[in-house]
Structures are given as structure tokens and as C-alpha cells.
Amino acid sequence: MKVPPAMVGSQPQRVLLLYSTINGHTLHICERLEQVIQGLGHKTTLKAMAQAQQLEVAQFDRVVIGASIRYGHHRPNVKAFIDQHCSALQSRPSAFFSVNVVARKPHKATPQGNPYARKFLQSLAWQPDLAAVFAGKLDYPSYDFFDRQMIRLIMWVTHGPTDPSAVVEFTDWAQVETFGRAFCALPSKP
């Protein structure tokens, strides 16, 4: 990912970090982004998508939305929020990232190469200024019986880990931090 040059003399910005997660890993990615963004002098608000209905997007200078997938789909409330707030998202620097285990494969770790992120982004009127795909985490012991079996089957078909006791984190944290810096370097919109 090419990182834009840092903005010279930029003022602290109010940044909204919204996340949709099933097992908590997207939240962990947002927490790392929050550290990077705060480290660059900005104020952050971190909220679950389920809490987003009470938010007024217009009170923030920048917005990041992160969403995990399960069985090939992002949760419906993510698209509903984006559709509802499309004009506000378009009017300020904004970013989106998808989290999925498919992104453990390098050719599926970009918005263009990842079928889930590509399909989701194409379904939106909003076009984020920055988009990324981060490899997620497998945590078989935390899944219920059905999910554990289904995910093991998917991993078997795609040549991934299938040991039901395995916990495997595929996330490239340097990529996450680079994304956070690139997001902060996006120019403000008039």
C-alpha cells in the first residue's frame, strides 16, 4: 500500500472508528488503528456498529469502518449504516477495511483481489478514499460446534489449518499500522 505524504501543519482531527465483529478480532484491529491515530495527535471515538445509530457522523472529521465477514458476507447492519450515511461519508476523508481469513493468501489480501471486499465495495454508492483487507484470526476453541465444523471444512478445502484446538492469527500488524498512517495522511475535503 502506498502511503501518502504526511500533512504538514495538520490540525488534530476527530476520528470515528466503527467496527462490526463476530469474534472480536476486528475490534482488536481497530484498537491498533486507534493507537496509531492517537499517536499522530488525533482524537478518536471507537464504537461498535450496533451503537452507531446514536452517532451523528457530521460531528467527526474522518471516519474508518472495519467489518469482518462470516461465510462470505459482511453483516447487513454495515451496509445499512453506510447507505444511511453515504453523503456524510463522501464529504470527509473516509476508509473501509474488511477482515477475513481468505486474506491470508497474498493474492486475496487487497480490495481488488479479495472477492468479499470487492463485491461489498461494488454494492455501495460510497467509495472510501482508502480501502484495505486484513487477514483475520482463526480461534477454533471459541467457536460453537456448527461454526467450528463449517470453518474447518472451509479451511480443508482452501488448504488452511484444520486442527480444532488451533488458534492462528494471520493479521499483518505492520500493514494495519501503515493503513492507519495512510488514513491520517489523506487530505481534508473542502
TIDRENKE-207292 format. One record per residue (C-alpha): residue number from 1; residue in three letters; x, y, z. Coordinates in Angstrom, 1 decimal, padded with zeros to 4 digits. Layout:
BEGIN
[rec NUM,'Ala',[X,Y,Z]]
...
# end
This chain:
BEGIN
[rec 1,'Met',[000.0,000.0,000.0]]
[rec 2,'Lys',[001.4,003.4,-001.0]]
[rec 3,'Val',[001.4,005.8,001.9]]
[rec 4,'Pro',[000.6,009.4,001.1]]
[rec 5,'Pro',[002.9,012.0,002.5]]
[rec 6,'Ala',[002.0,013.3,005.9]]
[rec 7,'Met',[000.1,016.5,006.0]]
[rec 8,'Val',[002.2,019.4,007.0]]
[rec 9,'Gly',[000.9,021.5,009.9]]
[rec 10,'Ser',[-002.3,019.5,010.1]]
[rec 11,'Gln',[-004.7,020.2,013.0]]
[rec 12,'Pro',[-005.9,017.4,015.3]]
[rec 13,'Gln',[-008.9,015.7,013.8]]
[rec 14,'Arg',[-011.9,014.0,015.4]]
[rec 15,'Val',[-011.8,010.4,014.0]]
[rec 16,'Leu',[-014.7,007.9,014.3]]
[rec 17,'Leu',[-013.7,004.2,014.2]]
[rec 18,'Leu',[-016.7,002.0,013.6]]
[rec 19,'Tyr',[-016.4,-001.8,013.7]]
[rec 20,'Ser',[-018.5,-004.9,013.1]]
[rec 21,'Thr',[-017.1,-008.0,014.6]]
[rec 22,'Ile',[-018.3,-011.5,015.3]]
[rec 23,'Asn',[-015.5,-012.9,017.4]]
[rec 24,'Gly',[-013.7,-009.7,018.4]]
[rec 25,'His',[-010.7,-009.6,016.1]]
[rec 26,'Thr',[-011.9,-006.6,014.1]]
[rec 27,'Leu',[-012.2,-004.7,017.4]]
[rec 28,'His',[-008.5,-005.6,018.1]]
[rec 29,'Ile',[-007.6,-004.2,014.7]]
[rec 30,'Cys',[-009.5,-001.0,015.4]]
[rec 31,'Glu',[-007.8,-000.7,018.7]]
[rec 32,'Arg',[-004.4,-000.9,017.0]]
[rec 33,'Leu',[-005.5,001.7,014.5]]
[rec 34,'Glu',[-006.7,003.9,017.4]]
[rec 35,'Gln',[-003.2,003.7,018.9]]
[rec 36,'Val',[-001.7,004.8,015.6]]
[rec 37,'Ile',[-004.2,007.6,015.0]]
[rec 38,'Gln',[-003.9,008.9,018.6]]
[rec 39,'Gly',[-000.1,008.7,018.2]]
[rec 40,'Leu',[-000.4,011.1,015.3]]
[rec 41,'Gly',[-002.2,013.6,017.6]]
[rec 42,'His',[-005.8,013.0,016.6]]
[rec 43,'Lys',[-008.8,012.3,018.9]]
[rec 44,'Thr',[-010.7,009.1,018.4]]
[rec 45,'Thr',[-014.1,007.6,019.2]]
[rec 46,'Leu',[-014.3,003.8,018.9]]
[rec 47,'Lys',[-017.8,002.3,018.6]]
[rec 48,'Ala',[-019.4,-001.0,017.6]]
[rec 49,'Met',[-021.7,-000.8,014.6]]
[rec 50,'Ala',[-024.5,-001.8,016.9]]
[rec 51,'Gln',[-024.0,001.5,018.8]]
[rec 52,'Ala',[-023.8,003.6,015.6]]
[rec 53,'Gln',[-027.5,004.6,015.4]]
[rec 54,'Gln',[-026.9,007.1,018.2]]
[rec 55,'Leu',[-024.0,008.7,016.4]]
[rec 56,'Glu',[-024.0,011.8,014.2]]
[rec 57,'Val',[-021.3,011.3,011.6]]
[rec 58,'Ala',[-021.2,015.0,010.9]]
[rec 59,'Gln',[-019.5,015.6,014.2]]
[rec 60,'Phe',[-016.4,013.8,013.0]]
[rec 61,'Asp',[-013.7,015.0,010.6]]
[rec 62,'Arg',[-012.8,011.5,009.4]]
[rec 63,'Val',[-014.4,008.0,009.5]]
[rec 64,'Val',[-013.0,004.5,009.4]]
[rec 65,'Ile',[-015.3,001.5,009.1]]
[rec 66,'Gly',[-014.0,-002.0,009.7]]
[rec 67,'Ala',[-016.1,-005.2,009.2]]
[rec 68,'Ser',[-015.4,-008.9,009.4]]
[rec 69,'Ile',[-017.0,-011.4,007.2]]
[rec 70,'Arg',[-018.6,-014.8,008.1]]
[rec 71,'Tyr',[-019.4,-017.3,005.4]]
[rec 72,'Gly',[-018.7,-014.8,002.6]]
[rec 73,'His',[-020.7,-011.8,003.8]]
[rec 74,'His',[-020.3,-008.7,005.9]]
[rec 75,'Arg',[-023.1,-008.2,008.4]]
[rec 76,'Pro',[-026.2,-006.4,007.0]]
[rec 77,'Asn',[-026.0,-003.5,009.5]]
[rec 78,'Val',[-022.7,-002.4,008.0]]
[rec 79,'Lys',[-024.2,-001.8,004.6]]
[rec 80,'Ala',[-027.3,-000.3,006.2]]
[rec 81,'Phe',[-025.2,002.3,008.1]]
[rec 82,'Ile',[-023.2,003.1,005.0]]
[rec 83,'Asp',[-026.2,003.6,002.9]]
[rec 84,'Gln',[-027.9,005.8,005.5]]
[rec 85,'His',[-024.8,008.0,005.9]]
[rec 86,'Cys',[-023.4,007.9,002.4]]
[rec 87,'Ser',[-023.3,011.6,001.8]]
[rec 88,'Ala',[-021.7,012.3,005.2]]
[rec 89,'Leu',[-019.1,009.6,004.5]]
[rec 90,'Gln',[-018.4,011.1,001.0]]
[rec 91,'Ser',[-017.9,014.6,002.4]]
[rec 92,'Arg',[-015.0,013.8,004.6]]
[rec 93,'Pro',[-011.9,011.6,004.4]]
[rec 94,'Ser',[-013.1,008.0,005.0]]
[rec 95,'Ala',[-011.8,004.5,004.8]]
[rec 96,'Phe',[-013.0,000.9,004.9]]
[rec 97,'Phe',[-011.3,-002.3,005.8]]
[rec 98,'Ser',[-012.5,-005.9,005.6]]
[rec 99,'Val',[-011.3,-008.7,007.8]]
[rec 100,'Asn',[-011.3,-012.3,006.6]]
[rec 101,'Val',[-009.2,-015.4,006.8]]
[rec 102,'Val',[-009.2,-015.7,003.0]]
[rec 103,'Ala',[-006.8,-012.7,003.0]]
[rec 104,'Arg',[-004.1,-014.9,004.5]]
[rec 105,'Lys',[-003.3,-015.6,000.8]]
[rec 106,'Pro',[-001.3,-012.7,-000.6]]
[rec 107,'His',[-003.3,-012.5,-003.9]]
[rec 108,'Lys',[-006.5,-012.1,-001.8]]
[rec 109,'Ala',[-005.2,-009.5,000.6]]
[rec 110,'Thr',[-006.2,-006.4,-001.4]]
[rec 111,'Pro',[-009.6,-004.9,-002.1]]
[rec 112,'Gln',[-009.2,-005.8,-005.8]]
[rec 113,'Gly',[-008.1,-009.3,-005.2]]
[rec 114,'Asn',[-010.4,-010.2,-002.3]]
[rec 115,'Pro',[-013.7,-011.4,-003.6]]
[rec 116,'Tyr',[-015.7,-010.5,-000.5]]
[rec 117,'Ala',[-014.3,-006.9,-000.2]]
[rec 118,'Arg',[-014.6,-006.3,-004.0]]
[rec 119,'Lys',[-018.2,-007.5,-004.1]]
[rec 120,'Phe',[-019.1,-005.4,-001.0]]
[rec 121,'Leu',[-017.5,-002.2,-002.2]]
[rec 122,'Gln',[-019.1,-002.6,-005.6]]
[rec 123,'Ser',[-022.5,-002.8,-003.9]]
[rec 124,'Leu',[-022.1,000.6,-002.3]]
[rec 125,'Ala',[-022.7,004.2,-003.5]]
[rec 126,'Trp',[-020.0,005.3,-001.1]]
[rec 127,'Gln',[-016.5,004.9,-002.4]]
[rec 128,'Pro',[-014.0,005.2,000.5]]
[rec 129,'Asp',[-010.8,007.2,000.0]]
[rec 130,'Leu',[-008.8,004.3,001.3]]
[rec 131,'Ala',[-009.6,000.6,001.5]]
[rec 132,'Ala',[-007.8,-002.4,002.7]]
[rec 133,'Val',[-008.2,-006.1,003.5]]
[rec 134,'Phe',[-006.6,-007.6,006.6]]
[rec 135,'Ala',[-006.2,-011.3,007.3]]
[rec 136,'Gly',[-008.1,-012.3,010.3]]
[rec 137,'Lys',[-007.8,-014.9,013.0]]
[rec 138,'Leu',[-008.9,-018.5,013.5]]
[rec 139,'Asp',[-009.9,-019.4,017.0]]
[rec 140,'Tyr',[-011.4,-022.8,016.8]]
[rec 141,'Pro',[-011.9,-023.3,020.6]]
[rec 142,'Ser',[-014.1,-020.1,020.8]]
[rec 143,'Tyr',[-016.5,-021.2,018.0]]
[rec 144,'Asp',[-019.7,-023.2,018.7]]
[rec 145,'Phe',[-019.9,-026.7,017.3]]
[rec 146,'Phe',[-021.5,-025.7,014.0]]
[rec 147,'Asp',[-019.1,-022.9,013.2]]
[rec 148,'Arg',[-016.1,-024.9,014.2]]
[rec 149,'Gln',[-017.1,-027.7,011.8]]
[rec 150,'Met',[-018.0,-025.3,008.9]]
[rec 151,'Ile',[-014.9,-023.3,009.2]]
[rec 152,'Arg',[-012.7,-026.5,009.4]]
[rec 153,'Leu',[-014.4,-027.6,006.2]]
[rec 154,'Ile',[-013.7,-024.3,004.5]]
[rec 155,'Met',[-010.1,-024.4,005.7]]
[rec 156,'Trp',[-009.7,-028.0,004.5]]
[rec 157,'Val',[-010.9,-027.0,001.0]]
[rec 158,'Thr',[-008.7,-024.0,000.9]]
[rec 159,'His',[-005.6,-025.7,002.5]]
[rec 160,'Gly',[-005.7,-023.9,005.8]]
[rec 161,'Pro',[-005.3,-025.1,009.4]]
[rec 162,'Thr',[-008.0,-027.6,010.5]]
[rec 163,'Asp',[-006.8,-028.6,014.0]]
[rec 164,'Pro',[-009.9,-028.0,016.1]]
[rec 165,'Ser',[-007.7,-026.8,019.0]]
[rec 166,'Ala',[-005.8,-024.3,016.9]]
[rec 167,'Val',[-005.7,-020.5,017.4]]
[rec 168,'Val',[-004.0,-018.9,014.4]]
[rec 169,'Glu',[-003.6,-015.2,013.9]]
[rec 170,'Phe',[-002.9,-014.2,010.3]]
[rec 171,'Thr',[-003.0,-010.4,010.7]]
[rec 172,'Asp',[-000.1,-008.4,009.4]]
[rec 173,'Trp',[000.1,-005.7,012.1]]
[rec 174,'Ala',[002.6,-003.7,010.2]]
[rec 175,'Gln',[000.0,-003.5,007.4]]
[rec 176,'Val',[-002.6,-002.3,009.9]]
[rec 177,'Glu',[-000.3,000.4,011.2]]
[rec 178,'Thr',[000.6,001.5,007.6]]
[rec 179,'Phe',[-003.1,001.8,006.8]]
[rec 180,'Gly',[-003.6,004.0,009.9]]
[rec 181,'Arg',[-000.8,006.3,008.9]]
[rec 182,'Ala',[-002.1,006.5,005.3]]
[rec 183,'Phe',[-005.6,007.3,006.6]]
[rec 184,'Cys',[-004.3,010.2,008.7]]
[rec 185,'Ala',[-002.4,011.5,005.7]]
[rec 186,'Leu',[-005.4,011.7,003.5]]
[rec 187,'Pro',[-006.1,015.3,002.6]]
[rec 188,'Ser',[-009.1,017.0,004.1]]
[rec 189,'Lys',[-012.0,017.7,001.9]]
[rec 190,'Pro',[-013.4,021.2,001.3]]
# end
